[in-house]
Every structure is written in structure tokens, then in C-alpha cells.
Amino acid sequence: TRLAFSPDSPTDRPFLVLVDDFAIRSSHSLFFNSLRCRGFNLEFRLADDPKLALQRYGQYLYDGLVLFSPSAQ
């Protein structure tokens, strides 16, 4: 059982990146590319996506969360 997140050893589950607008992928591409270069799988979703789920059947779907959505409630 994994007890803590380690930036040196990414896991098989992706990191969820919540954004207000998909243009953030371009404007912050250096940051996102640095995560990818370290082996992290990023999944981008809109913060106001009504179908967004963090868990399914009691299991977390993501190993981490990156928030780039200051206007989300």
C-alpha cells in the first residue's frame, strides 16, 4: 500500500488538472511539460464539468490534483 505521494515515482493513475479554459494548457505549457518529463500523466478537465468525478466505487481515480481555475465555485 502506498502511503504518500512521491514526486520521484509517479504512479499509474493520472493527475487531474482542472482549468477554467483549455487555453491554460498553452499558457502554462512549460509547467505541464516539466511534469510530463518526470513521468506524470496529466488529464485536463474543465472545472465546471458536471460529469467530473474524483472517485468511483470507493476508489480515487487520480493521484493528484492541480487547480488552475480561480473562478470555479
Order of alpha helices (4+ residues) and beta strands (2+ residues): beta-alpha-alpha-beta-beta-beta-beta
